[in-house]
């Protein structure tokens, strides 16, 4: 094996090993969550293992008498490695808009399509088909047999008709209120998020204490949260972390039901995890 062949072989082996190391490091430390959802983690670990096997295979090839020269293959391996060495940076909420993300906000879809495109405006399957027979059913007995999932969430207080949504349950509580707005009409709620405002879809007295929802990867990030009605909303600092306390009310947007928070107080909050990931 010539000197050039040996240099290329060792370069490829080292590149595979380093590439595998950074992928595994990202999977273990959670850095990958800036770009993809948690369900990708097993595939990242699998990829790291494959890279280590390739590296081992390349080193074994050093015992052979000949190794084909291919400078292009070295560059193919080095390009993603260089990209992974770049500093990690989260996408700021001030760089995002509802525009282009109709699946997660009634405010971002045309009026005629809002109900169809927003899964949180459509009644859950368990509520469909009850319009005729609803009065004939013992609703209390039905609720005991099939309690709604939100009754098990932390911060649920039926006795005092209040919700205290902690950081871990932000997405679950927001989904629950969107899916069952009538159930929480008049309830008190406390929830924390980043101030978000988009004048294209929101009035001057509206804002959202939002998190950044990632369904697949960083390319589909969208601010997600409950609409808040507050007279001084236009004076709030976008991106600032706050805890909102208020009363839930069922409003409408282009004829569709929309849960809204009538704000009673806003206090500064500590920074929490910006990204949330649907489990489905």
DOTI-741374 format. One line per field, with one value per residue: residue in three letters; residue number from 0; y, x negated, z of N, C-alpha, C, O in turn. Coordinates in steps of 0.2 Angstrom, whole numbers, plus 5000, padded with zeros to 4 digits. Atoms other than C-alpha are relative to their C-alpha. Last residue first. Example, Ala and Ser with C-alpha at 12.3 -4.5 7.8 and 13.67 -1.06 7.14 Angstrom:
% residues 2
res <- [SER ALA] $
n <- [1 0] $
npy <- [4994 4994] $
npx <- [5004 4996] $
npz <- [4999 5000] $
capy <- [4995 4978] $
capx <- [4932 4938] $
capz <- [5036 5039] $
cpy <- [5005 5006] $
cpx <- [5004 4996] $
cpz <- [5003 5000] $
opy <- [5011 5005] $
opx <- [5001 4991] $
opz <- [5004 5003] $
This chain:
% residues 280
res <- [UNK UNK UNK UNK UNK UNK UNK UNK UNK UNK UNK UNK UNK UNK UNK UNK UNK UNK UNK UNK UNK UNK UNK UNK UNK UNK UNK UNK UNK UNK UNK UNK UNK UNK UNK UNK UNK UNK UNK UNK UNK UNK UNK UNK UNK UNK UNK UNK UNK UNK UNK UNK UNK UNK UNK UNK UNK UNK UNK UNK UNK UNK UNK UNK UNK UNK UNK UNK UNK UNK UNK UNK UNK UNK UNK UNK UNK UNK UNK UNK UNK UNK UNK UNK UNK UNK UNK UNK UNK UNK UNK UNK UNK UNK UNK UNK UNK UNK UNK UNK UNK UNK UNK UNK UNK UNK UNK UNK UNK UNK UNK UNK UNK UNK UNK UNK UNK UNK UNK UNK UNK UNK UNK UNK UNK UNK UNK UNK UNK UNK UNK UNK UNK UNK UNK UNK UNK UNK UNK UNK UNK UNK UNK UNK UNK UNK UNK UNK UNK UNK UNK UNK UNK UNK UNK UNK UNK UNK UNK UNK UNK UNK UNK UNK UNK UNK UNK UNK UNK UNK UNK UNK UNK UNK UNK UNK UNK UNK UNK UNK UNK UNK UNK UNK UNK UNK UNK UNK UNK UNK UNK UNK UNK UNK UNK UNK UNK UNK UNK UNK UNK UNK UNK UNK UNK UNK UNK UNK UNK UNK UNK UNK UNK UNK UNK UNK UNK UNK UNK UNK UNK UNK UNK UNK UNK UNK UNK UNK UNK UNK UNK UNK UNK UNK UNK UNK UNK UNK UNK UNK UNK UNK UNK UNK UNK UNK UNK UNK UNK UNK UNK UNK UNK UNK UNK UNK UNK UNK UNK UNK UNK UNK UNK UNK UNK UNK UNK UNK UNK UNK UNK UNK UNK UNK UNK UNK UNK UNK UNK UNK] $
n <- [279 278 277 276 275 274 273 272 271 270 269 268 267 266 265 264 263 262 261 260 259 258 257 256 255 254 253 252 251 250 249 248 247 246 245 244 243 242 241 240 239 238 237 236 235 234 233 232 231 230 229 228 227 226 225 224 223 222 221 220 219 218 217 216 215 214 213 212 211 210 209 208 207 206 205 204 203 202 201 200 199 198 197 196 195 194 193 192 191 190 189 188 187 186 185 184 183 182 181 180 179 178 177 176 175 174 173 172 171 170 169 168 167 166 165 164 163 162 161 160 159 158 157 156 155 154 153 152 151 150 149 148 147 146 145 144 143 142 141 140 139 138 137 136 135 134 133 132 131 130 129 128 127 126 125 124 123 122 121 120 119 118 117 116 115 114 113 112 111 110 109 108 107 106 105 104 103 102 101 100 99 98 97 96 95 94 93 92 91 90 89 88 87 86 85 84 83 82 81 80 79 78 77 76 75 74 73 72 71 70 69 68 67 66 65 64 63 62 61 60 59 58 57 56 55 54 53 52 51 50 49 48 47 46 45 44 43 42 41 40 39 38 37 36 35 34 33 32 31 30 29 28 27 26 25 24 23 22 21 20 19 18 17 16 15 14 13 12 11 10 9 8 7 6 5 4 3 2 1 0] $
npy <- [5004 5007 5004 5005 5005 5005 4997 5003 5007 5004 5002 5007 5002 4999 5002 4997 4997 4999 4993 4999 4994 4998 4999 4999 5006 5005 5001 4997 5002 4995 5003 4998 5003 5004 4997 5002 4997 5005 4998 5006 5000 5005 5007 5001 5005 4998 4997 5006 4997 4994 4995 4994 4996 4992 4997 4999 5004 4998 4995 4996 4999 4996 4993 4998 5004 5006 5003 5007 5002 5004 5006 5003 5007 5003 5007 5002 4996 4993 4998 5005 5002 4996 5000 4995 5000 4995 4994 5000 4996 5004 4997 5003 4996 5002 4998 4994 4996 5003 4999 4993 4999 5005 5000 4994 5001 5005 4996 4995 5004 5002 4995 5002 5006 5000 5000 5004 4997 5003 4997 4998 4993 4996 4999 5000 5000 4993 4997 4995 5003 5001 4995 5000 4997 4993 4998 5006 5004 4997 5001 5007 5002 4998 4998 5003 5007 4999 4997 5004 5002 4994 5000 5004 4999 4996 5003 5005 5007 5004 5005 4997 4999 5005 5000 5001 5007 5005 5000 5006 5006 5001 4997 5004 5000 4993 4998 4994 4999 5005 5000 5006 5006 5001 5005 4997 5004 5001 4994 4999 4995 4995 5001 4994 5001 4999 4993 4997 5002 4997 4993 4999 5000 4995 4994 5002 5002 4994 4997 5004 4998 4994 4996 4993 4995 4997 4995 4997 5002 5006 4998 5000 5006 5002 4997 5003 5006 4998 4998 5006 5004 4996 5002 5007 5000 4997 5005 5005 4997 5000 5007 5002 5001 5006 5006 5002 5005 5001 4994 4998 5001 4994 4996 4994 5001 5004 4996 4995 5003 5002 4994 4997 5004 4999 4994 5000 5004 4996 4995 5003 5002 4994 4998 5005 5000 4993 5001 5005 4996 4995 4994 4994] $
npx <- [4997 5002 4994 5000 4995 4998 4996 5002 4999 5001 5006 5001 5006 5006 5006 5006 4999 5005 4998 5001 5004 5001 5007 5001 5002 4994 4997 5004 4999 4999 4999 4994 4999 4994 4994 4994 4994 4995 4995 4997 5001 5005 4999 5006 5004 5006 5005 5004 5007 5000 5003 4997 4999 4999 4993 4997 4994 4998 4995 4998 4992 4997 5000 5007 5004 4996 5004 4998 5001 5006 5001 5006 5000 5007 5001 4999 5005 4998 4998 4994 4997 4995 5000 4995 5000 4995 5004 5003 5006 5004 5006 5006 5006 5005 4999 4997 5004 5001 4994 4999 4994 4996 4997 4996 4994 4996 4998 4994 4994 4997 4997 4993 5000 5004 5007 5004 5006 5005 5006 5000 5001 4996 4993 4997 4993 4997 5002 5005 5006 4999 5003 5007 5005 5002 5005 5003 5004 5007 5004 5002 5005 5007 5002 5006 4998 4996 5004 4999 4993 4995 4996 4995 4996 4994 4996 4996 5003 4999 4995 4993 4998 4997 5003 5008 5002 4997 5002 5004 4997 4994 4995 4996 5004 5002 4994 4996 5000 4998 4993 5000 5003 5000 4994 4993 4995 5002 5000 4993 4997 4996 4993 4996 4992 4997 4997 5005 4999 4993 5001 5004 4996 4995 5002 5000 4993 4996 5002 4997 4993 5000 4994 5000 4998 4993 4998 5005 5000 5004 5007 5002 5002 5007 5006 5001 5004 5007 5004 5001 5006 5006 5002 5003 5007 5005 5001 5005 5006 5003 5002 5006 5005 4999 5003 4996 4995 4999 4999 4993 4997 5001 4994 4999 5000 4994 4994 5000 4999 4993 4996 5001 4996 4993 4998 5000 4994 4994 4999 4998 4993 4996 5000 4997 4992 4998 5000 4994 4994 4999 5004 4996] $
npz <- [5006 5000 5000 5005 4998 5005 5005 5006 5000 5006 5002 4998 5004 4996 5003 4998 4993 4996 4998 4993 4999 4993 4999 4993 4997 4999 5006 5005 5007 5005 5007 5003 5007 5000 5002 4996 5001 4997 4995 4996 4993 4998 5003 5004 4997 4997 5005 5004 5002 5003 4995 5001 4994 5001 4999 4994 4998 4994 5000 4994 4999 5006 4999 4999 5004 5002 5005 5002 5007 5001 5005 4996 4998 5001 5000 4993 4996 4999 4993 4998 5006 5002 5008 5003 5007 5004 5003 5007 5001 5005 4999 5003 4999 4996 4993 5001 4995 4994 4996 4997 4996 5002 5007 5000 4996 5004 5005 4998 4999 5006 5004 5003 5003 5006 4999 5005 4999 5003 5002 5007 5000 4995 5002 4993 5001 5000 4994 5001 4997 4993 4997 4998 5005 4998 5005 5004 4996 4999 5005 5000 4995 5001 4993 4997 4997 4994 4994 4994 5000 5000 4994 5001 5006 4999 4995 5002 5000 4994 5002 5000 4993 4997 4994 4999 5003 4997 4994 4999 5002 4996 5003 5005 5006 5002 5004 4997 4993 4996 4998 4995 5003 5007 5001 5001 5002 5007 5004 5002 4996 5004 5001 4999 5000 4994 4999 4996 4994 4998 4999 4994 4994 5000 4997 4993 4998 5000 4994 4994 4999 4996 5002 4998 5006 4998 5004 5005 5007 5002 5001 5007 5001 4997 5004 5007 4998 4998 5006 5004 4997 5001 5007 5000 4996 5005 5005 4997 4999 5007 5002 4997 5005 5003 4996 4995 5002 5007 5003 4999 5006 5005 5002 4996 4993 4998 5001 4995 4994 5001 4999 4993 4995 5002 4997 4993 4998 5001 4995 4994 5001 4999 4993 4996 5002 4997 4993 4998 5001 4995 5000 5000] $
capy <- [5057 5062 5081 5090 5106 5118 5133 5124 5137 5154 5161 5170 5189 5192 5195 5197 5195 5190 5184 5168 5162 5146 5147 5141 5143 5157 5167 5166 5164 5165 5152 5160 5154 5166 5173 5171 5172 5168 5177 5174 5188 5184 5199 5213 5218 5235 5229 5217 5232 5228 5210 5195 5179 5167 5150 5142 5137 5147 5136 5126 5116 5118 5113 5095 5084 5091 5105 5117 5132 5138 5152 5164 5171 5189 5199 5217 5224 5210 5195 5186 5198 5207 5192 5193 5181 5183 5167 5155 5151 5145 5149 5146 5150 5141 5150 5139 5124 5110 5121 5123 5104 5101 5117 5117 5099 5103 5118 5107 5093 5105 5114 5098 5099 5118 5117 5121 5126 5124 5129 5125 5125 5108 5102 5105 5099 5105 5088 5080 5065 5074 5079 5062 5062 5050 5035 5025 5040 5052 5040 5039 5057 5059 5047 5046 5049 5068 5065 5053 5065 5076 5061 5057 5065 5067 5052 5057 5073 5089 5098 5115 5106 5098 5114 5112 5108 5122 5135 5131 5143 5157 5155 5147 5156 5162 5144 5139 5123 5116 5133 5134 5145 5161 5159 5169 5165 5175 5183 5166 5163 5147 5139 5140 5126 5131 5124 5107 5097 5107 5102 5084 5085 5091 5080 5063 5069 5077 5060 5051 5064 5060 5043 5032 5013 5003 4990 4978 4975 4976 4994 4988 4984 5002 5005 4992 4999 5016 5009 5000 5016 5025 5011 5013 5032 5029 5017 5030 5043 5032 5028 5047 5052 5050 5064 5077 5085 5100 5108 5091 5085 5093 5081 5075 5057 5060 5074 5064 5049 5060 5068 5052 5044 5059 5057 5039 5041 5055 5045 5030 5041 5050 5033 5026 5042 5043 5024 5026 5041 5032 5017 5000] $
capx <- [5237 5227 5228 5211 5209 5194 5191 5185 5187 5181 5187 5203 5208 5226 5242 5259 5277 5277 5293 5286 5293 5300 5305 5322 5323 5334 5319 5311 5322 5320 5322 5315 5301 5298 5281 5263 5248 5230 5218 5202 5198 5197 5207 5207 5224 5231 5243 5251 5256 5275 5273 5282 5271 5271 5265 5249 5238 5224 5219 5204 5206 5188 5181 5186 5202 5216 5206 5217 5208 5216 5228 5236 5247 5252 5268 5273 5266 5275 5267 5265 5253 5248 5239 5235 5225 5221 5211 5220 5228 5246 5258 5276 5293 5308 5323 5324 5313 5324 5330 5313 5310 5297 5289 5288 5281 5268 5262 5262 5252 5239 5236 5235 5216 5216 5230 5248 5258 5276 5291 5309 5307 5314 5308 5289 5278 5260 5252 5262 5273 5289 5282 5284 5303 5312 5320 5330 5332 5336 5350 5358 5358 5365 5379 5384 5401 5398 5383 5392 5395 5379 5368 5360 5343 5337 5325 5318 5311 5319 5310 5302 5286 5283 5281 5282 5301 5307 5296 5299 5313 5305 5288 5276 5263 5274 5282 5265 5255 5258 5257 5238 5233 5236 5238 5221 5203 5187 5192 5195 5176 5170 5157 5139 5126 5108 5101 5091 5106 5105 5086 5090 5104 5091 5077 5085 5090 5073 5064 5075 5070 5051 5054 5038 5042 5033 5019 5009 5021 5016 5022 5040 5042 5041 5055 5066 5064 5069 5084 5090 5088 5099 5112 5112 5115 5129 5138 5136 5144 5158 5162 5162 5175 5190 5183 5187 5175 5163 5161 5165 5148 5139 5147 5131 5132 5138 5126 5111 5116 5117 5100 5091 5098 5091 5075 5074 5079 5067 5053 5056 5057 5041 5032 5037 5033 5015 5012 5017 5005 4991 4993 5000] $
capz <- [5093 5108 5103 5107 5116 5114 5125 5141 5155 5159 5175 5176 5176 5182 5173 5181 5178 5159 5151 5143 5127 5121 5102 5095 5076 5069 5061 5078 5093 5112 5125 5141 5153 5168 5172 5178 5166 5171 5160 5150 5138 5120 5114 5127 5132 5127 5114 5126 5137 5136 5139 5130 5130 5116 5122 5116 5102 5092 5077 5073 5057 5050 5067 5065 5065 5076 5085 5095 5102 5118 5120 5132 5118 5114 5111 5115 5098 5088 5082 5065 5055 5071 5077 5096 5107 5125 5131 5142 5159 5164 5178 5174 5183 5175 5168 5152 5156 5149 5135 5128 5127 5113 5114 5133 5133 5120 5131 5146 5137 5130 5146 5156 5160 5163 5176 5171 5187 5182 5192 5195 5214 5216 5199 5203 5189 5192 5187 5173 5177 5174 5157 5151 5150 5162 5153 5166 5178 5164 5158 5175 5176 5159 5161 5143 5136 5134 5123 5111 5096 5097 5103 5086 5089 5107 5108 5091 5098 5092 5078 5084 5090 5073 5064 5046 5044 5056 5049 5031 5028 5039 5030 5042 5053 5067 5069 5075 5074 5057 5049 5050 5035 5044 5063 5064 5070 5071 5088 5095 5094 5086 5097 5093 5093 5088 5072 5074 5067 5051 5050 5052 5039 5026 5031 5026 5009 5007 5011 4998 4985 4987 4980 4980 4979 4993 4989 4998 5012 5030 5031 5027 5046 5049 5037 5044 5062 5055 5046 5062 5072 5059 5060 5079 5078 5065 5077 5091 5080 5075 5093 5096 5082 5094 5104 5090 5078 5077 5094 5102 5095 5109 5121 5130 5125 5107 5104 5111 5100 5084 5089 5092 5076 5066 5075 5071 5053 5050 5058 5047 5031 5036 5040 5023 5013 5022 5018 5000 4998 5006 4995 5000] $
cpy <- [5001 4996 4992 4995 4995 4995 4995 5003 4997 4993 4996 4999 4993 4997 5001 4996 5003 5004 5002 5008 5001 5006 5002 5000 5002 4993 4994 4998 5003 4997 5006 4997 5002 4997 4995 5003 4997 5004 4995 5003 4995 5000 4996 4993 4999 4995 5003 5003 4995 5003 5007 5005 5007 5003 5007 5003 5002 4996 5002 5005 5003 5001 5004 5008 5002 4995 4993 4997 4993 4999 4996 4994 4999 4993 4998 4992 4997 5003 5007 5002 4996 4998 5005 5000 5004 4999 5005 5006 4999 5005 4996 5004 4996 5005 4998 5003 5008 5005 4997 5001 5007 5000 4995 5001 5006 4999 4996 5004 5004 4996 4998 5006 4998 4993 5000 5001 4996 5003 4996 5004 5003 5007 5004 5002 5001 5000 5007 5003 5004 4997 5000 5006 5001 5003 5007 5002 4994 4995 5003 4999 4993 4999 5003 5003 4997 4993 5000 5003 4997 4997 5005 5000 4995 5000 5005 4998 4995 4993 4996 4994 5004 5001 4994 5000 4999 4993 4994 4999 4994 4993 4998 5005 4997 5000 5007 5002 5006 5001 4994 5000 4994 4994 4999 4994 5004 4996 4999 5006 5001 5005 5005 4998 5006 4999 5000 5008 5004 4998 5004 5007 5001 5000 5005 5007 4999 4999 5007 5004 4997 5003 5006 5003 5007 5005 5003 5006 5003 4998 4994 5002 4999 4993 4999 5003 4997 4994 5002 5002 4994 4997 5004 4998 4993 5001 5003 4995 4996 5003 5000 4993 4997 4998 4993 4994 4998 4995 4999 5007 5003 4999 5005 5004 5007 4999 4996 5004 5005 4997 4999 5006 5003 4996 5002 5006 4999 4996 5004 5005 4996 4998 5007 5003 4995 5000 5007 5000 4996 5004 5005 5006] $
cpx <- [4996 5002 4997 5007 5001 5005 5004 5005 4998 5001 5000 4993 4999 4994 4994 4994 4994 5002 4995 5001 4999 4995 5000 4992 4999 4998 5006 5002 4995 5001 5002 5000 5007 5001 5005 5006 5005 5007 5004 5004 5004 4999 4994 5000 4994 4995 4994 4995 4996 4993 4999 4997 5003 5002 5000 5007 5002 5007 5002 5005 5001 5007 5003 5001 4992 4995 5004 4996 5001 4999 4994 4998 4994 5000 4992 4999 5001 4995 5002 5003 5006 5004 5005 4999 5006 4999 5006 4997 4997 4994 4995 4994 4994 4994 4994 5001 5002 4997 4999 5006 5001 5007 5005 5003 5005 5007 5004 5002 5006 5007 5003 5002 5007 5000 4996 4992 4995 4993 4995 4994 5000 4999 5004 5008 5004 5007 5003 4998 4994 4994 5001 4998 4993 4995 4998 4995 4997 4996 4993 4995 4998 4995 4993 4999 4995 5002 5004 4997 5001 5007 5005 5005 5006 5004 5006 5005 5005 4997 5002 5005 5007 5003 5003 4998 4992 4997 5002 4998 4997 5004 5007 5005 5003 4996 4998 5005 5003 5000 5003 5008 5001 4997 5000 5005 5007 5006 4999 5001 5007 5003 5003 5007 5003 5007 5004 5003 4995 5001 5006 4999 4996 5005 5005 4998 5000 5007 5004 4998 5003 5007 5000 5007 5000 5001 5007 5002 4995 5000 4996 4992 4997 4998 4993 4995 4999 4996 4993 4996 4998 4994 4993 4998 4997 4993 4995 4998 4995 4993 4996 4998 4993 4994 5001 4997 5003 5006 5002 5001 5008 5004 4999 5006 5001 5000 5006 5006 5000 5002 5008 5005 5000 5005 5007 5002 5000 5006 5006 5001 5002 5007 5005 5001 5003 5008 5003 5001 5006 5006 5001 4996] $
cpz <- [4994 4994 5001 5001 4994 5004 4996 4994 4993 5001 4994 4998 5003 4996 5004 4996 5002 5006 5005 5001 5008 5000 5008 5002 5008 5003 5001 4993 4995 4993 4996 4993 4998 4993 5000 4997 5004 4999 5002 5005 5004 5007 5002 4997 4995 5003 5003 4996 4997 4999 4997 5006 4998 5006 4999 5000 5007 5002 5007 4999 5006 5001 4995 5001 5001 4997 4999 4994 4999 4993 5002 4997 5004 5002 5000 5001 5008 5005 5001 5007 5002 4994 4998 4993 4997 4993 4997 4998 4993 4998 4995 5002 4997 5001 5005 5007 4999 5005 5007 5004 5003 5004 4998 4993 4999 5003 4995 4994 5003 5001 4994 4996 4997 4996 4993 5002 4995 5001 4997 4998 4993 5000 5005 4998 5007 4999 4999 5007 5000 5004 5008 5004 5003 4995 5002 4995 4997 5005 5001 4994 5000 5005 5000 5007 5003 5003 5006 5006 5007 5001 5000 5006 5001 4994 5001 5005 4998 5000 5007 4998 5000 5007 5004 5007 5002 4998 5004 5007 5001 4998 5004 4997 4994 4994 4997 4995 5002 5007 5004 5002 5005 4998 4992 4999 4999 4997 4992 4996 4998 5004 4996 5000 5002 5000 5007 5001 5005 5007 5002 5002 5007 5006 5001 5004 5007 5002 5001 5006 5006 5002 5005 4997 5003 4995 5003 4996 4996 4993 4999 4999 4992 4999 5003 4996 4993 5002 5002 4994 4996 5003 4998 4993 5000 5003 4995 4995 5003 5000 4993 4999 5004 4995 4997 5004 5007 4998 4993 4997 5000 4994 4995 4998 5004 5008 5002 5000 5006 5007 5000 5001 5007 5004 4999 5003 5008 5003 5000 5006 5007 5000 5000 5007 5005 4999 5003 5007 5002 5000 5006 5000] $
opy <- [4998 4991 4991 4992 4997 4992 4996 5003 5000 4990 4993 5002 4991 4992 5007 4991 5008 5010 5000 5012 4999 5006 5007 4997 5007 4989 4990 4992 5009 4991 5008 4997 5002 5002 4990 5009 4991 5009 4990 5007 4993 4995 4998 4988 4999 4996 5004 5001 4995 5007 5007 5004 5010 5001 5011 5003 5002 4997 4998 5009 5003 5006 5010 5011 4999 4989 4989 5000 4989 5000 4998 4988 5001 4990 5001 4990 4998 5000 5011 4999 4996 5001 5002 5001 5003 5000 5002 5011 4993 5011 4990 5010 4990 5009 5000 5000 5012 5005 5000 5004 5007 4998 4997 5003 5005 4999 4998 5005 5003 4997 5000 5006 4994 4993 4998 5006 4991 5009 4989 5010 5009 5010 5007 5007 4996 5006 5011 5005 5003 4998 5003 5005 5001 4999 5012 4999 4991 4995 5000 4995 4992 4998 4999 5009 4992 4993 4998 5000 4997 5001 5006 4995 4989 5003 5002 4996 4996 4990 4994 4995 5005 4997 4994 4998 4994 4988 4990 4994 4989 4990 4993 5009 4996 5005 5009 5002 5008 4997 4994 5000 4989 4993 4993 4988 5009 4995 5004 5007 5000 5002 5011 4996 5010 5001 4996 5011 5005 5003 5008 5009 5003 5005 5009 5007 5000 5003 5008 5004 5000 5006 5006 5002 5009 5010 5000 5010 5008 4994 4995 5001 4995 4992 4998 5000 4994 4994 5000 4998 4992 4997 5001 4995 4993 4999 4999 4992 4995 5001 4996 4992 4994 4992 4989 4991 5000 4996 5004 5010 5004 5004 5009 5009 5007 4999 4999 5006 5005 4998 5002 5006 5002 4998 5004 5006 5000 4999 5006 5004 4998 5001 5007 5002 4997 5002 5006 5000 4998 5005 5004 5007] $
opx <- [4998 4999 4993 5007 5001 5004 5009 5011 4996 4998 5005 4990 4999 4995 4993 4995 4993 5005 4996 4998 5004 4990 5002 4988 4996 5002 5006 5002 4993 5002 5007 4995 5012 5000 5005 5006 5006 5008 5005 5002 5009 4995 4988 5000 4995 4990 4989 4989 4990 4993 4996 4999 5000 5006 4996 5010 4998 5011 5002 5005 5007 5010 5005 5006 4988 4995 5004 4996 4998 5004 4989 5001 4988 5006 4988 5002 4996 4991 4999 5007 5011 5010 5011 4993 5012 4993 5010 4996 4998 4994 4995 4994 4994 4993 4994 5005 4999 4997 5002 5005 5002 5012 5009 5008 5011 5012 5009 5008 5011 5012 5009 5008 5007 5000 4999 4990 4993 4993 4995 4994 4999 5005 5008 5010 5002 5010 5002 5003 4989 4994 4998 4993 4992 4991 4999 4990 4992 4990 4988 4990 4992 4989 4989 4999 4996 5004 5002 4998 5006 5011 5009 5009 5005 5010 5011 5011 5011 4997 4997 5011 5010 5007 5009 4992 4990 4996 4998 4995 5000 5006 5007 5008 5000 4996 5001 5004 5002 5003 5008 5009 4999 4991 5002 5003 5008 5006 5001 5006 5009 5007 5001 5009 5001 5011 5007 5000 4997 5004 5006 4999 4999 5006 5005 5001 5005 5010 5006 5001 5007 5009 5004 5009 5003 4997 5011 4997 4992 4997 4990 4990 4993 4992 4989 4991 4993 4990 4988 4991 4992 4988 4989 4993 4991 4988 4990 4993 4989 4989 4992 4992 4989 4994 4997 4993 5001 5009 5004 5006 5011 5006 5004 5008 5005 5005 5010 5009 5004 5007 5012 5009 5005 5010 5010 5006 5006 5010 5009 5005 5007 5011 5008 5006 5008 5011 5007 5006 5011 5010 5006 4991] $
opz <- [4989 4993 4997 5006 4989 5009 4994 4995 4989 5005 4992 4994 5009 4992 5006 4993 5005 5006 5011 4998 5012 4997 5010 4999 5010 5004 4997 4992 4997 4992 4996 4990 5001 4988 5002 4996 5004 5002 4999 5010 5002 5010 5002 5001 4989 5006 5000 4995 4997 4994 4991 5012 4993 5010 5001 4995 5011 4998 5012 4994 5009 4998 4996 5001 5004 4999 5003 4989 5001 4989 5005 4999 5003 5004 4997 5005 5011 5008 4997 5009 4998 4993 4998 4990 5000 4990 4993 5002 4990 4998 4995 5002 4998 4996 5011 5011 5002 5011 5012 5009 5009 5001 4995 4992 4998 4999 4992 4994 5001 4997 4992 4995 4992 4990 4988 5001 4997 5000 4998 4995 4992 5001 5004 4997 5011 4999 4994 5011 5003 5010 5012 5008 5009 4992 4998 4994 4999 5005 4999 4995 5002 5004 5000 5007 5006 5009 5011 5011 5010 5004 5005 5007 5003 4994 5004 5003 4998 4995 5010 5000 5005 5010 5006 5008 5003 5002 5007 5009 5001 5002 5006 5001 4989 4990 4992 4989 5008 5011 5007 5008 5003 5000 4991 4998 5002 4991 4988 4993 4992 5008 4995 4994 5007 4995 5009 5006 5011 5011 5006 5007 5012 5010 5005 5010 5010 5006 5007 5011 5009 5007 5010 4992 5008 4993 5005 4994 4998 4991 4997 4994 4991 4998 4999 4993 4993 4999 4998 4992 4996 5000 4995 4992 4998 4999 4993 4995 5001 4996 4993 4998 5001 4992 4998 5001 5012 4993 4990 4996 4995 4990 4994 5002 5009 5011 5006 5005 5010 5010 5003 5006 5011 5007 5003 5008 5011 5006 5005 5010 5010 5004 5006 5010 5008 5003 5008 5010 5005 5005 5009 5004] $
